[in-house]
Amino acid sequence: PNIDSMGLADSLEDTVNIPLNTPTTEVDLTFDDIDDEEIDAYIMNKDEVEHKSGLWHKLNANYLEQQKGKLFQL
């Protein structure tokens, strides 16, 4: 790949002269097309939260111990 094929500016001057007002894309922020079942699929229930939390704490035990050590050093 080269600069042209990647769509990059050739020089700093080209970069500085890029217009700042780039057109924005309209995004529909309503959720009319999503039903309750789909929304419920994204929300974890209590058992899922407990499982994920336990897994996170297990995987990050070393980090948590390091942070606890730093706290006591202060």
BAFI-392742 format. One line per field, with one value per residue: z negated, x negated, y negated of N, C-alpha, C in turn; residue in one letter; residue number from 1. Coordinates in Angstrom, 3 decimals. Each point is the difference from the previous one (the first is absolute). Layout:
BAFI-392742
n.up (Z; ...) .
n.east (X; ...) .
n.north (Y; ...) .
ca.up (Z; ...) .
ca.east (X; ...) .
ca.north (Y; ...) .
c.up (Z; ...) .
c.east (X; ...) .
c.north (Y; ...) .
fifi (A; ...) .
vexlo (NUM; ...) .
This chain:
BAFI-392742
n.up (0.000; 0.572; -0.124; 1.318; -0.037; -1.015; 0.936; -0.264; -0.765; 1.063; -0.566; -0.870; 1.070; 0.626; -1.067; -0.045; 1.298; -0.713; 0.636; -1.008; 0.827; -0.520; 1.051; -0.777; -0.460; 0.515; -1.296; 0.244; -1.054; 0.764; -0.851; 0.890; 0.621; -1.292; -0.067; -0.964; 0.769; 1.028; -0.580; -0.379; 1.265; -0.003; -0.804; -0.833; -0.306; -1.203; 0.443; 1.149; -0.712; -0.867; 1.042; 0.706; -1.096; -0.319; 1.267; 0.019; -1.216; 0.480; 1.170; -0.820; -0.625; 0.897; 0.944; -0.499; -0.119; 1.231; 0.368; -0.659; 0.528; 1.141; -0.299; -0.447; 1.133; 0.321) .
n.east (-0.825; 0.536; -0.506; -0.097; -0.409; -0.679; -0.043; -1.310; -0.161; -0.453; 0.482; -0.755; -0.393; 0.026; -0.617; -0.775; 0.022; 0.127; 1.160; 0.266; 0.807; -0.216; 0.645; 1.043; 0.066; 1.208; 0.204; 0.806; 0.238; 1.021; 0.691; 0.743; -1.132; -0.208; 0.321; 0.885; 0.300; -0.218; 0.674; 0.918; -0.265; -0.028; 1.051; -1.042; 0.360; 0.548; 0.376; 0.339; 0.538; 0.512; 0.354; 0.433; 0.569; 0.430; 0.332; 0.526; 0.507; 0.376; 0.389; 0.497; -0.123; -0.947; 0.752; 1.048; -0.820; -0.442; 1.245; 0.327; -1.089; 0.340; 1.213; -0.524; -0.691; 1.170) .
n.north (1.204; -1.026; -1.207; 0.011; 1.254; -0.551; -0.934; 0.082; -1.074; -0.669; -1.086; -0.642; -0.668; 1.177; 0.439; -1.070; 0.182; 1.093; -0.151; -0.825; -0.618; 1.180; 0.435; -0.164; 1.205; -0.096; 0.110; 1.006; -0.758; 0.260; 0.687; -0.634; 0.276; -0.241; 1.284; 0.194; 1.033; -0.811; -0.970; 0.886; 0.309; -1.329; 0.122; 0.022; 1.250; 0.166; 1.207; -0.590; -0.974; 0.879; 0.744; -1.042; -0.463; 1.216; 0.172; -1.233; 0.187; 1.174; -0.492; -0.902; 1.162; 0.253; -0.529; 0.644; 1.031; -0.268; -0.228; 1.093; 0.574; -0.584; 0.398; 1.144; -0.168; -0.494) .
ca.up (0.000; -0.018; -0.589; 0.827; -0.107; -1.336; -0.127; -0.944; 0.552; 0.417; -0.788; -1.134; 0.550; 0.416; -1.212; -0.614; 0.850; 0.051; -0.634; -1.299; -0.014; 0.772; -0.090; -0.955; 0.450; -0.863; -0.630; -0.669; -1.349; -0.585; -0.073; 0.401; 0.739; -0.903; -0.919; -1.384; -0.081; 0.426; -1.063; -1.117; 0.341; -0.275; -1.429; -0.760; -1.208; -1.219; 0.050; 0.989; -0.588; -1.018; 0.686; 0.692; -1.021; -0.569; 1.017; 0.139; -1.181; 0.080; 1.051; -0.320; -1.402; -0.143; 0.123; -1.206; -1.094; 0.221; -0.341; -1.453; -0.521; 0.237; -0.906; -1.333; 0.016; -0.120) .
ca.east (0.825; -0.690; 0.779; 1.176; 0.988; 0.594; 0.772; -0.641; -0.529; -1.397; -0.890; 0.605; 0.807; 1.272; 0.739; 0.437; 1.005; 1.233; 1.081; 0.398; 1.429; 0.316; 1.435; 0.371; 1.025; 1.177; 0.202; 1.286; -0.264; 1.169; -0.121; 1.301; -0.156; -0.499; 1.059; -0.417; -0.773; -1.368; -0.621; -0.248; -1.131; -1.231; -0.093; -0.309; 0.785; -0.817; -0.960; -1.029; -0.828; -0.855; -0.985; -0.956; -0.783; -0.925; -1.006; -0.860; -0.865; -0.962; -0.973; -0.739; -0.429; -1.342; 0.132; 0.658; -0.978; -0.970; 0.646; 0.152; -1.336; -0.289; 0.832; -0.590; -1.285; 0.241) .
ca.north (-1.204; -1.283; -1.087; -0.266; 1.075; -0.037; -1.226; -0.908; -1.241; 0.106; -0.847; -0.687; -1.093; 0.590; 0.337; -1.248; -0.628; 0.785; -0.764; 0.520; 0.273; 1.195; 0.279; 1.036; 0.919; 0.041; 1.296; 0.116; 0.475; 0.651; 1.449; 0.532; 1.250; 1.035; 0.418; 0.247; 1.241; -0.279; -0.798; 0.915; 0.861; -0.740; -0.285; 1.210; 0.234; -0.001; 1.107; -0.332; -1.065; 0.614; 0.844; -0.867; -0.689; 0.979; 0.300; -1.174; -0.067; 1.104; -0.297; -1.223; 0.075; -0.582; -1.449; -0.501; 0.071; -1.078; -1.265; -0.018; -0.281; -1.413; -0.781; 0.066; -0.697; -1.442) .
c.up (0.000; -0.529; 0.796; -0.178; -1.371; -0.226; -0.989; 0.710; 0.319; -0.896; -1.170; 0.487; 0.449; -1.214; -0.646; 0.792; 0.134; -0.696; -1.300; -0.058; 0.901; -0.164; -0.976; 0.577; -0.992; -0.533; -0.719; -1.371; -0.681; 0.048; 0.352; 0.679; -0.870; -0.970; -1.374; -0.139; 0.395; -1.059; -1.185; 0.264; -0.306; -1.493; -0.760; -1.193; -1.187; 0.026; 0.976; -0.539; -1.019; 0.640; 0.662; -1.003; -0.622; 0.953; 0.150; -1.175; 0.016; 1.016; -0.344; -1.437; -0.204; 0.043; -1.271; -1.198; 0.131; -0.401; -1.507; -0.655; 0.169; -0.966; -1.401; -0.069; -0.157; -1.439) .
c.east (-0.862; 0.946; 1.271; 1.072; 0.678; 0.809; -0.574; -0.491; -1.475; -0.941; 0.752; 0.902; 1.363; 0.873; 0.573; 1.136; 1.292; 1.099; 0.458; 1.478; 0.317; 1.482; 0.273; 1.116; 1.150; 0.186; 1.340; -0.227; 1.236; -0.201; 1.322; -0.110; -0.522; 1.120; -0.576; -0.845; -1.452; -0.739; -0.347; -1.198; -1.333; -0.230; -0.232; 0.941; -0.958; -1.060; -1.140; -0.948; -0.968; -1.092; -1.077; -0.902; -1.030; -1.127; -0.974; -0.970; -1.058; -1.098; -0.888; -0.503; -1.370; 0.054; 0.613; -0.942; -1.042; 0.592; 0.179; -1.347; -0.378; 0.776; -0.596; -1.344; 0.175; 0.100) .
c.north (-1.257; -1.073; -0.261; 1.071; 0.021; -1.271; -0.993; -1.252; 0.179; -0.793; -0.616; -1.123; 0.519; 0.313; -1.256; -0.628; 0.805; -0.793; 0.665; 0.374; 1.183; 0.300; 1.144; 0.855; -0.023; 1.406; -0.027; 0.621; 0.588; 1.506; 0.672; 1.357; 1.142; 0.365; 0.333; 1.259; -0.232; -0.812; 0.889; 0.901; -0.685; -0.234; 1.302; 0.132; 0.113; 1.102; -0.288; -1.069; 0.587; 0.855; -0.857; -0.721; 0.943; 0.332; -1.163; -0.083; 1.103; -0.315; -1.195; -0.029; -0.640; -1.523; -0.591; 0.019; -1.103; -1.348; -0.133; -0.319; -1.454; -0.881; -0.030; -0.718; -1.503; -0.319) .
fifi (P; N; I; D; S; M; G; L; A; D; S; L; E; D; T; V; N; I; P; L; N; T; P; T; T; E; V; D; L; T; F; D; D; I; D; D; E; E; I; D; A; Y; I; M; N; K; D; E; V; E; H; K; S; G; L; W; H; K; L; N; A; N; Y; L; E; Q; Q; K; G; K; L; F; Q; L) .
vexlo (1; 2; 3; 4; 5; 6; 7; 8; 9; 10; 11; 12; 13; 14; 15; 16; 17; 18; 19; 20; 21; 22; 23; 24; 25; 26; 27; 28; 29; 30; 31; 32; 33; 34; 35; 36; 37; 38; 39; 40; 41; 42; 43; 44; 45; 46; 47; 48; 49; 50; 51; 52; 53; 54; 55; 56; 57; 58; 59; 60; 61; 62; 63; 64; 65; 66; 67; 68; 69; 70; 71; 72; 73; 74) .
